[in-house]
Amino acid sequence: MSDIRPLSFDEIKERFHAALSGGRIYVCYQAQINHITGRMTGAEALMRWNDPEHGPQQPSDFIPQLEEAGYILEADLFVFREVCSLLSYCRSHELTTVPVSVNMSRYDIYNNNKYVEEIEKIRKEYGVPVDLLRIEITESSAIGGLELITSVLDQLHEIGYMVEMDDFGSGYSSLNILKDLNVDAIKLDMKFLGGEIGGRGGTIISSMVQMTKWLKTPVIAEGVETLEQADYMRSIGCYNIQGYLYAKPVEKDEFLKMAEKYDYEPEYKGAGLLNDIDTGKFWNPESMETLLFNNFVGPAAIFTYKNGSTEMLRVNNKYIRELGMNSDEKTVLEGSLYDGMDEKDSRAFEAAIKRAISTRNEEECESWHEVHSECCGYDRVCIRSSMRLIGESGEQYLFYVTIRNITAEKIRYAALEDNEKKFSMAIEHTNTFAWEYEIATKKMRPCSRCRRELGLPAVIDDYPEPLIENGFFPEDVAEKYREWMIKIDGGEQHIEGIFPLTADRVPFMIRYTAEYDENGRPYKAYGSATEVKGYDMSWYKKKAPAE
């Protein structure tokens, strides 16, 4: 060997076929490992060239040269045949068999009909199931030829191949390519971190990992060399690792020995949205789903929850208006659902989230929030939230929530409770019993003193019959009392008189005042009974009560 250097273009053209037939071009395999379980999830087949005169050639040097020389299709088909031979051998000898990825060049794509046709001939020749083979494309291969690559992907998917996007994040149009290409898995290029764990690069990679999960797309971290990198990727939800940390590329025999040391584990599939929700339609601003979200479902939002933290993803205008205080979309999206809550309400809200995760049903929660705006200052609002889990990905959960501002209702109820307390105190001092009568339903709701001293239930149906039956209204006054109720039902606003009540015939002044709806019909009446001290009821059977 005279000197180690890259082969020139002319040398590659001259030596390629001899290298291919003479074993100088060969295939190595690099394992992919689940960093949590330590099991093998697959492997990638990598082309290598060891020139007898100038030594090992770097793929980054010779593969572009093969593309330019027009030899890449022949080289890629050679790799594909080697992989099928390996898989066939493993199957026939009952050895550990894992899916293997092979690279497809953009020049293979330009000859798309021939490439797909040729790999199918090879696969069928070796009898290898299609689910053991994965086709890798680079995002750069799609630039300038999106329609063509889409056509090839459709052909591959129709046959049953799984397609992976290699080196994701290394190009300039990653998100556009991901949006337009229907790939089944994504390989993140760890060079994106530039050796830094966390920081801005880490934040972007974390977002990429989360995004791929919502797209139901498995993700593999490629080029992982240190335990620190692997642990970081695991912390953000990426468990499948390819790199020197676990395994360098090795030749066939060594890979077979290595595979026997590992258990096989099918690659993780993203959980995505629940209930078969079409994410594309949901996020599409022109879709019917978005139209419904923005205009017909009431105040609604989408948020994520993970380990006690929430992040707002989307809100509609009705949601913002319902919060009041001239809230704006930017403030709401940048904030947390816990903003403005005290500790008690925060705990109650999180408990509702956890119930929704556990039950998979809609859960409700009421919470007070302190809200602020530049124009309106500070205020406290009470929000009733109804939330439902619509997706999950690892430890992160996606929620749909609708809200209702019930501040005025809460204030009104508080005032009623305060008035009821004052009223209860008053009747305690005046020896009075009070109740409420719903005319349409014939339900009577007695006051706390009635329940405490007379043993009445909280609600009495078919009033007054149960009290007549138990002797609270003696038989000789029962019919007259029924006539009173008929008058109240008929619209009489005020009625009062003295009745002997209970078996002891204690005299009580009973009064009723009716309340009317907007159509002038009586719908409720308020009754009271005040004991009349020293009143002689002995003559009652001969005279009707005063009216």
C-alpha positions in Angstrom: 0.0 0.0 0.0 1.7 3.2 -1.2 -0.4 5.9 0.4 -3.8 6.3 2.0 -5.8 8.9 0.1 -9.3 9.2 -1.6 -9.5 7.8 -5.0 -10.0 10.2 -7.8 -13.0 10.2 -10.1 -11.1 8.5 -12.9 -9.7 5.9 -10.5 -13.2 5.1 -9.2 -14.5 4.6 -12.7 -11.5 2.4 -13.5 -11.5 0.2 -10.4 -15.2 0.0 -9.4 -16.2 -3.2 -11.1 -13.1 -5.0 -10.1 -13.6 -3.9 -6.5 -17.2 -5.1 -6.6 -16.4 -8.5 -7.9 -13.2 -8.9 -5.9 -14.7 -8.2 -2.5 -13.0 -4.8 -2.1 -16.5 -3.2 -1.9 -18.4 -4.9 0.9 -21.1 -4.4 3.4 -20.9 -3.6 7.1 -23.8 -3.6 9.6 -24.4 -1.2 12.5 -26.8 -2.2 15.2 -29.6 -0.1 16.5 -30.3 -0.5 20.2 -33.1 0.5 22.6 -31.2 2.5 25.3 -33.8 1.5 27.9 -34.1 -2.2 27.4 -30.7 -2.9 25.8 -32.4 -4.9 23.0 -31.6 -4.7 19.3 -34.3 -3.0 17.2 -32.6 -3.2 13.8 -29.5 -2.5 11.9 -28.3 -0.4 9.0 -26.3 -1.8 6.1 -23.4 0.5 5.1 -21.3 0.2 1.9 -17.5 0.1 2.4 -14.5 0.2 0.0 -11.0 -0.9 0.9 -8.7 -0.2 -2.0 -5.5 -2.4 -2.1 -3.3 0.5 -3.1 -4.9 3.5 -1.3 -6.6 1.9 1.7 -10.1 2.4 3.2 -12.2 4.9 1.4 -14.6 7.2 3.2 -18.2 6.8 2.0 -18.5 10.6 1.9 -15.7 10.6 -0.7 -16.6 7.6 -2.9 -20.4 7.6 -2.9 -20.8 11.0 -4.6 -18.2 9.9 -7.1 -20.2 6.7 -7.8 -23.4 8.8 -8.3 -21.6 11.1 -10.7 -20.1 8.2 -12.6 -23.5 6.5 -12.9 -22.5 3.4 -10.9 -24.6 4.1 -7.7 -27.6 2.0 -8.8 -25.4 -1.0 -9.4 -23.6 -0.5 -6.0 -26.9 -0.1 -4.1 -28.4 -3.2 -5.7 -25.2 -5.0 -4.6 -25.8 -3.9 -1.0 -29.4 -4.9 -1.2 -28.5 -8.4 -2.4 -26.0 -8.8 0.4 -28.6 -7.8 3.0 -31.1 -10.2 1.5 -28.5 -13.0 1.6 -27.8 -12.3 5.3 -31.5 -12.2 6.2 -32.1 -15.4 4.3 -29.2 -17.1 6.0 -30.5 -16.0 9.5 -34.0 -17.3 8.8 -32.8 -20.6 7.4 -30.5 -21.2 10.4 -33.0 -19.9 13.0 -30.7 -17.2 14.1 -31.8 -13.8 15.5 -33.2 -11.9 12.6 -33.7 -8.1 12.8 -34.9 -5.6 10.2 -32.1 -4.1 8.1 -32.1 -0.6 6.5 -30.5 0.0 3.1 -29.8 3.3 1.6 -31.5 4.5 -1.6 -29.6 7.2 -3.5 -31.3 10.1 -5.3 -29.9 8.7 -8.5 -31.8 5.4 -7.7 -34.9 7.6 -7.5 -34.2 9.1 -10.9 -34.3 5.5 -12.2 -37.3 4.8 -10.0 -39.1 2.2 -12.0 -35.9 0.1 -12.5 -34.8 0.4 -8.8 -38.1 -0.7 -7.3 -38.4 -3.5 -9.9 -34.8 -4.7 -9.3 -35.0 -4.8 -5.5 -38.2 -6.7 -5.7 -36.6 -9.3 -7.9 -33.8 -9.7 -5.4 -36.1 -9.9 -2.4 -38.3 -12.6 -4.0 -35.2 -14.5 -5.1 -34.1 -14.8 -1.5 -37.6 -15.2 -0.1 -37.1 -12.4 2.5 -40.3 -10.9 4.0 -40.7 -7.2 3.1 -41.1 -6.3 6.8 -37.5 -7.2 7.4 -36.3 -4.6 4.9 -36.3 -0.8 5.3 -35.4 1.8 2.7 -33.5 4.9 3.8 -33.7 8.1 1.9 -31.9 11.4 2.7 -33.9 14.6 3.0 -31.5 16.2 0.5 -32.6 13.6 -2.1 -36.1 15.1 -2.1 -34.9 18.6 -2.9 -35.8 19.5 -6.4 -37.6 16.2 -7.0 -40.4 16.0 -4.5 -43.0 14.7 -7.0 -40.6 11.9 -8.2 -39.6 10.8 -4.7 -43.3 10.8 -3.6 -44.1 8.5 -6.5 -41.3 6.1 -5.5 -42.4 6.1 -1.8 -45.9 5.3 -2.9 -44.6 2.3 -4.9 -42.5 1.1 -1.9 -45.4 1.5 0.5 -47.8 -0.3 -1.8 -45.4 -3.3 -1.7 -45.0 -3.0 2.1 -41.6 -1.5 2.6 -41.0 0.7 5.6 -39.3 4.0 4.5 -36.9 5.9 6.8 -35.7 9.5 6.4 -32.0 9.6 7.1 -29.9 12.5 8.4 -33.0 14.5 9.4 -32.1 17.9 10.7 -28.9 18.2 8.7 -30.5 19.9 5.7 -32.1 23.3 5.2 -35.7 22.2 4.6 -36.3 19.5 7.2 -39.8 20.6 8.2 -41.0 21.2 4.6 -39.7 17.7 3.6 -41.3 16.1 6.7 -44.6 17.8 5.9 -44.7 16.6 2.3 -43.1 13.1 2.5 -45.0 10.1 4.0 -42.1 8.4 5.8 -42.4 5.7 8.4 -39.4 6.6 10.6 -37.0 9.4 11.1 -33.3 9.2 11.9 -32.0 12.3 13.8 -28.5 13.4 12.9 -26.7 13.9 16.3 -24.2 16.1 14.6 -26.9 18.7 15.0 -26.0 19.0 18.6 -22.4 19.8 17.7 -21.1 18.1 20.8 -23.3 20.2 23.1 -25.9 18.5 25.4 -28.9 20.6 25.9 -28.7 24.3 24.9 -30.4 25.6 21.8 -29.6 22.6 19.8 -31.0 20.3 22.5 -34.2 22.3 22.7 -34.7 22.0 18.9 -34.0 18.3 19.0 -36.4 17.8 21.9 -39.1 19.6 19.9 -38.3 17.4 16.8 -38.7 14.2 18.9 -42.0 15.4 20.3 -43.2 16.4 16.9 -42.4 13.0 15.4 -44.4 11.3 18.1 -47.5 13.3 17.4 -47.0 12.3 13.8 -47.0 8.6 14.9 -43.4 8.3 13.5 -40.7 6.3 15.3 -37.4 8.2 15.7 -33.8 6.9 15.9 -30.9 8.9 17.1 -28.0 8.4 14.7 -24.3 9.0 15.5 -24.6 8.6 19.3 -21.1 8.2 20.7 -21.3 8.9 24.4 -23.5 7.7 27.3 -24.3 11.4 28.0 -25.8 11.8 24.6 -27.8 8.6 24.9 -29.1 9.5 28.3 -30.1 13.0 27.0 -32.0 11.5 24.1 -33.7 9.1 26.5 -34.7 12.0 28.7 -36.5 13.7 25.8 -38.3 10.5 24.7 -35.9 9.0 22.0 -34.9 5.5 23.0 -33.6 4.0 19.8 -29.8 4.6 19.4 -27.4 4.0 16.6 -23.7 4.8 17.0 -20.4 3.9 18.4 -21.7 3.9 22.0 -23.2 0.5 21.4 -21.7 -0.7 18.1 -19.5 0.4 15.3 -20.2 -0.9 11.8 -18.9 -4.5 11.6 -18.7 -7.1 8.8 -21.2 -9.9 8.4 -19.7 -12.6 10.6 -19.0 -10.3 13.5 -22.6 -8.9 13.2 -24.1 -12.4 13.4 -22.1 -13.0 16.6 -23.3 -9.7 18.0 -26.9 -10.3 17.1 -26.9 -13.5 19.1 -26.0 -11.6 22.2 -29.0 -9.3 22.0 -32.7 -10.0 22.2 -34.8 -8.6 19.4 -37.4 -5.9 20.1 -39.7 -4.4 17.5 -39.1 -0.7 17.0 -41.2 1.6 19.0 -44.3 3.0 17.3 -45.5 6.5 18.2 -48.8 6.5 20.1 -50.2 9.6 18.2 -53.7 10.8 18.7 -56.5 8.7 20.2 -59.7 7.8 18.5 -58.2 7.9 15.0 -58.2 11.7 14.9 -56.7 12.9 11.6 -53.9 15.2 12.7 -53.4 16.6 9.3 -57.0 17.8 9.0 -57.0 19.0 12.6 -54.1 21.4 12.1 -55.0 22.4 8.6 -56.4 26.0 8.7 -58.6 25.2 5.7 -60.1 22.0 7.1 -63.6 21.4 8.4 -62.1 20.3 11.7 -60.5 23.7 12.1 -63.7 25.5 11.0 -65.6 23.7 13.7 -62.9 24.4 16.3 -62.8 28.1 15.6 -66.5 28.8 15.1 -68.9 26.1 16.6 -67.5 24.3 19.6 -67.5 27.2 22.0 -64.4 28.4 24.0 -61.9 25.7 23.3 -58.1 25.1 23.5 -55.5 22.3 23.0 -52.8 21.8 25.6 -50.2 19.3 26.6 -49.4 18.0 30.0 -46.2 16.4 31.2 -45.0 15.8 34.8 -47.0 18.6 36.3 -46.4 21.2 33.5 -48.8 22.3 30.8 -48.2 24.0 27.5 -50.9 25.7 25.4 -50.8 24.7 21.7 -53.9 26.3 20.2 -56.9 28.4 21.3 -59.9 29.8 19.5 -61.2 33.4 19.7 -64.1 32.3 21.9 -61.7 30.9 24.5 -59.8 34.2 24.7 -63.1 36.2 25.0 -64.4 33.9 27.7 -61.3 34.7 29.9 -62.3 38.4 29.8 -60.1 41.3 30.8 -59.2 41.9 27.1 -56.9 38.8 27.1 -54.9 38.3 23.9 -53.8 35.1 22.0 -50.1 35.7 22.5 -50.4 36.0 26.3 -52.6 32.9 26.5 -50.4 30.7 24.3 -47.2 31.8 26.2 -48.7 31.1 29.6 -49.7 28.0 31.5 -53.1 26.8 32.5 -52.0 27.1 36.1 -51.3 30.9 35.7 -53.1 32.9 38.4 -54.2 29.9 40.4 -53.5 29.5 44.1 -52.1 26.2 45.4 -55.5 24.7 46.2 -56.9 25.3 42.8 -53.7 24.2 41.0 -53.9 20.9 42.9 -57.6 20.5 42.0 -56.9 21.2 38.3 -54.1 18.8 38.1 -56.2 16.1 39.8 -58.8 16.6 37.1 -56.1 16.2 34.4 -54.9 12.9 36.1 -58.5 11.7 36.3 -59.0 12.3 32.6 -55.8 10.4 31.8 -56.9 7.5 34.0 -60.6 7.3 33.0 -60.3 8.4 29.3 -63.5 10.3 30.0 -64.4 14.0 30.1 -63.6 15.5 33.5 -64.6 18.9 35.0 -62.9 21.3 37.3 -63.7 24.8 38.7 -60.8 27.1 39.5 -60.2 30.7 40.3 -57.6 32.6 38.3 -56.1 36.1 38.9 -56.0 37.7 35.4 -54.3 40.9 34.3 -54.3 43.2 31.3 -52.6 46.5 30.7 -55.9 48.3 30.1 -58.1 46.6 32.8 -55.7 45.9 35.6 -56.3 42.9 37.8 -59.3 40.8 38.5 -60.3 37.3 39.7 -62.4 35.0 37.5 -63.8 31.5 38.1 -63.4 29.1 35.1 -65.2 25.8 34.7 -63.0 23.6 32.5 -64.2 20.4 30.8 -61.2 18.4 29.5 -60.7 15.2 27.5 -57.6 13.3 26.6 -57.1 13.1 22.8 -53.5 11.9 22.5 -50.5 10.6 24.3 -46.8 10.2 23.5 -44.6 8.6 26.1 -45.1 10.7 29.3 -46.7 13.6 27.5 -50.5 13.9 27.0 -52.6 16.0 24.6 -55.8 17.5 25.8 -58.9 19.2 24.4 -60.5 21.6 26.8 -63.6 23.8 26.7 -64.2 26.5 29.3 -67.0 28.7 30.7 -66.5 31.8 32.8 -68.8 31.3 35.8 -67.6 34.3 37.8 -71.0 36.1 37.8 -72.7 32.8 38.7 -70.4 32.2 41.6 -70.8 35.7 42.9 -74.6 35.4 42.7 -74.5 32.0 44.5 -72.3 33.5 47.2 -74.8 36.3 47.7 -77.6 33.9 47.9 -75.8 31.8 50.4 -75.0 34.9 52.5 -78.7 35.9 52.3 -79.8 32.4 53.3 -77.5 32.5 56.3 -78.9 35.8 57.4 -82.5 34.6 56.8 -81.8 31.4 58.7 -80.5 33.5 61.6 -83.6 35.6 61.5 -86.1 32.8 61.5 -84.2 31.2 64.4 -85.0 34.3 66.5 -88.6 34.7 65.3 -89.7 31.1 65.9 -90.5 30.8 62.2 -90.2 27.9 59.7 -89.7 28.6 56.0 -89.7 26.6 52.8 -89.7 26.9 49.0 -92.4 25.3 46.8 -91.9 24.6 43.0 -95.3 24.8 41.5 -94.6 22.8 38.3 -92.9 19.9 40.0 -94.7 20.1 43.4 -91.3 19.8 45.2 -91.0 21.5 48.6 -87.6 22.4 50.0 -87.7 23.1 53.7 -85.3 25.3 55.6 -82.5 24.0 57.9 -84.7 24.6 61.0 -87.5 22.5 59.4 -85.1 19.7 58.7 -83.5 19.9 62.2 -86.5 20.3 64.4 -89.2 18.6 62.4 -87.1 15.8 60.9 -88.0 16.7 57.3 -85.9 15.6 54.3 -84.1 18.1 52.1 -86.7 17.7 49.3 -90.4 16.6 49.6 -92.0 15.3 46.4 -95.8 15.6 45.7 -96.2 18.3 48.4 -98.2 18.5 50.6 -99.4 14.8 50.5 -96.5 13.3 52.5 -97.0 15.8 55.3 -100.7 15.1 55.4 -100.1 11.3 55.5 -97.7 11.6 58.4 -100.2 13.7 60.4 -98.3 17.0 60.3 -101.5 18.5 58.8 -104.4 17.0 60.9 -107.2 15.3 58.8 -109.7 18.1 59.6 -107.5 20.8 58.0 -106.0 18.7 55.2 -108.7 19.4 52.6 -108.6 23.1 53.3 -104.8 23.1 52.9 -105.1 21.3 49.5 -107.5 24.1 48.4 -104.8 26.6 49.3 -102.3 24.8 47.1 -104.8 24.8 44.2 -105.2 28.6 44.6 -101.4 29.1 44.5 -101.1 26.8 41.5 -103.8 28.9 39.8 -101.9 32.2 40.3 -103.0 33.7 43.6 -100.1 35.8 44.8 -100.7 36.1 48.6 -102.6 33.8 51.0 -102.4 33.4 54.7 -104.3 32.0 57.7 -104.0 30.1 61.0 -103.8 26.3 61.0 -103.5 23.8 63.8 -100.5 21.7 63.0 -99.2 18.3 64.3 -101.2 16.0 66.6 -100.8 18.6 69.4 -102.7 21.1 67.2 -100.3 23.9 67.7 -101.6 27.1 66.1 -99.3 28.5 63.3 -99.8 31.5 61.0 -99.1 30.2 57.5 -98.3 32.6 54.7 -97.5 32.1 51.0 -96.2 34.6 48.4 -96.0 33.4 44.8 -93.3 34.4 42.2 -94.0 34.7 38.5 -92.1 34.1 35.3 -91.7 36.6 32.4 -95.0 35.3 31.0 -96.9 36.0 34.2 -97.3 32.4 35.2 -96.6 31.4 38.8 -93.6 29.0 39.0 -92.5 29.3 42.7 -94.0 30.1 46.1 -92.3 30.9 49.4 -94.0 29.7 52.5 -93.6 30.4 56.2 -95.1 29.2 59.5 -94.9 31.3 62.7 -96.3 29.9 66.0 -99.1 32.0 67.4 -98.7 32.0 71.2 -101.9 31.6 73.3 -104.2 31.2 70.4 -107.3 29.1 71.2 -107.9 26.5 68.5 -110.8 24.7 70.1 -113.4 26.4 67.9 -111.5 25.5 64.6 -113.7 22.6 63.6 -116.7 24.9 63.5 -115.1 27.8 61.6 -112.8 28.0 58.7 -109.4 29.6 59.1 -109.2 33.3 58.5 -108.2 34.2 54.9 
